Amino acid sequence: MKIKINEGKFDRIVRVIITASLFVFAIFFAQGTAQVFCLIFAAIMAITTLFGWCPLYILFGFSTCGKENAQDEDDASAN
């Protein structure tokens, strides 16, 4: 099973910024349940950013890759 990238460059940059912000918030400002929630959510976002694949995008049929990646996927599926 090959994972198809569905996150574009800008999307991944925004996710890195949000992930870093959540980690900082969780470590320095949040306590208890909020801290745990922020750390878990930040870890999930970090993993999806690393792989460039978001399962929610597949669920909703959404992609931020742009036309060049979509065309590569169409060419691969035609073979």
C-alpha positions in Angstrom: 0.0 0.0 0.0 1.5 3.3 -1.1 0.5 6.4 0.7 -0.4 9.3 -1.6 0.7 12.7 -0.4 -2.2 15.0 0.0 -0.6 18.0 1.8 1.0 20.8 -0.2 4.1 22.7 0.8 2.2 25.7 2.3 -0.1 23.4 4.2 2.9 21.5 5.7 4.6 24.8 6.7 1.5 26.0 8.5 1.2 22.6 10.2 4.8 22.9 11.5 4.1 26.3 12.9 0.9 25.1 14.6 2.7 22.0 15.9 5.5 24.0 17.4 3.1 26.5 19.0 1.0 23.7 20.5 4.2 22.0 22.0 5.3 25.4 23.5 1.8 26.1 24.9 1.6 22.6 26.4 5.0 22.7 28.0 4.9 26.3 29.4 1.2 27.3 29.9 -1.2 24.4 29.9 -1.8 22.0 32.8 -3.7 18.8 33.3 -6.1 17.6 30.6 -5.4 20.6 28.4 -1.7 19.9 28.4 -2.3 16.2 27.5 -4.7 17.2 24.7 -2.3 19.7 23.2 0.6 17.3 23.3 -1.5 14.5 21.6 -2.9 16.8 19.0 0.6 18.3 18.3 2.1 14.8 18.0 -0.6 13.7 15.5 0.0 16.9 13.4 3.7 16.3 13.5 3.3 12.8 12.2 0.9 13.8 9.4 3.3 16.6 8.4 6.2 14.3 8.3 4.5 11.9 5.9 2.6 14.6 4.0 -0.6 12.6 4.4 -3.7 13.6 6.3 -6.4 10.9 6.9 -9.1 13.6 7.3 -8.3 14.9 3.8 -9.0 11.5 2.4 -12.2 11.3 4.4 -13.5 14.6 2.9 -11.8 14.1 -0.5 -9.6 17.1 -0.1 -6.0 17.7 -1.2 -3.7 20.7 -1.0 -1.0 19.3 -3.3 -1.7 21.4 -6.3 -2.1 20.4 -9.9 1.3 18.9 -10.6 1.0 16.2 -7.9 -2.6 15.4 -8.9 -1.4 14.9 -12.5 1.3 12.5 -11.4 -1.3 10.5 -9.5 -3.5 10.4 -12.5 -0.6 9.2 -14.7 0.3 6.5 -12.2 -3.3 5.2 -12.0 -3.6 5.0 -15.8 -0.6 2.5 -15.9 
